[in-house]
């Protein structure tokens, strides 16, 4: 089975609840395409919490000479989404409905490693609400986000 036929989560954690899927993904050492492209990784997961880390490089620069805002937004979206994912059953899935990002400080390759920590604020049968913060090793805040996610039943395969 190829990665195009099923998602990486389905390959490493089919039939497991959300937190078990994410833990299996971490243990597998495999990275979905977006993590490979932007060179960051899922490093921690707990119920209602997910942490991604990455070191921005020139691969993420925009034309004005700093890291593109999409880099920060992607880490924050991933942290919010996986925090919600960690609370799903094996029969549930989700998708981001809304992501609001606030950029607090410019990021460059000299910024060093960044950590995006997401937490679920509330989750119900149809919606989840999460927030995340993007900080450096000293705890300096570079960006923050809030997210609304649609929770739904997985289609039968």
N, C-alpha and C positions, 0 to 999 in steps of 0.2 A: 504494500500500500504506500503510495507516495504522499508527500506533504500536500500536494494539490488535491488529493482525493479526500483527505480528512484533516482536521486541524491538529496542530501539535498537541494541544490539550487532550483531544480525543485519543490520540495515539499513546500518550503516556499515562492517562488517567481515566480511560473509559469506564463508566459505571460508578465512579467515585463522586463524593460530594465535592463542593468547590474548594474547600481548604485542602482536602486530600489531593485533588488535581494539581493545585499550585505547588504543594510540597513535592509531589511526584515530578513535576516539571523542574523544580530546583534540583532535586536529586539526580535527574537524568543528565544534567549538564547541557542539555540542548537549549537553543535559543530561537524563539520565533524571529521571522525576518526583520521586523522593525527593531528588535534589540540588536541584531547583527548590523543593520544599516547605520544606526546611530551609536553603536558601541556602548550600550548600557545593559544592566542585568537586574533581574529580580533576586534580591538577597535575603529577604525575610518575609514571612507571612504568618499571621495569627488570625484568630477570629475577628473580623472587622478591621484588619490592619494589613497593609502591604508596604514594603520598602523596596525602592529601586535605587541603584547607584550607577553613576557613570562619570567619566572624565571628559568634558567637552574638548574637542580638538578642532583643528582648522577644517576638518571635514564638515563641520556644522556651521561654518561661518556664512554670513550673508555678505552682500557686496559692500556694505559700509564698514566692514572690519571687526565685527563682533559676532558672537554666536547668535544664530537665527532664533527668534522667539519660539519657533516651532519645536526646537530642541527642548526647551523648558516645558512647553505645553504638552509635548508627548510624554515626558517623564511624569508630569503631574496627572495627565489623563490616565496613564498606566497605573499609577499609585491609587487613584480614586477607584478606577474600575476593578482592579484586583482586590482592593479592600472589600468591595461589594461581592465580588466573585467568591471570596473566602466564606461568605455566609449563605451561599446557595446550596440547594439540594442537588443530587445527581440529575434530577429531571428539569432543572431550571437553567436558563441562560440569561444574558443581559446585553444591552447595547447602550452606549452613551447617547442621551438625548440632548444634553446641554453641558457645556464646559465654559466656565468663566475664569479667565486667568488675569491676575494682576502681576505686572512686572515691577519689581522693587529696585533692582540693580542690574546693570549690564553684566553679561557673562562673556569672558574671553578664555582662550586656552590657558592663560596663567591663573585662572580662577581655581583650578585643581578639581579634585573629586567633588561631586555634588550628590546629595541624598534627597530623594523625593519620598516623603512618608505620607501615606494616605490613611484616612480613618473614616469609617462609616459613621454618619451622624444618626441616621435612622434607615430602616429597611422594612418594607411591607411586601405584600403579595405582588404588587405591580410596579412599585417604584422604590428606588434607593437614593439616598442623598449622602454625599461624601465630600470631604475636604482634604487638601494636601498642601504641604509646604516643601519648598525646594531650598535647601541650605547647603553651605559649604562645611568643611571639616571643623571650622571654628563656630559654627552655628549661625553665621550671617545669612539672613533671609534674602534670596534672590528673586523668588516668585512664589505665589500662592494661588490656589484654585478652589472653586467649589464645582460640584458636578451633580447632575440629575441623571439617573440611569433607569431605563425601562427594564423591568424584570418580566420574563415570560417563560412559559413551558417550552422545553425543547421539542421540536417536531419529531414525530416517530420516524425511525429510519427503517 
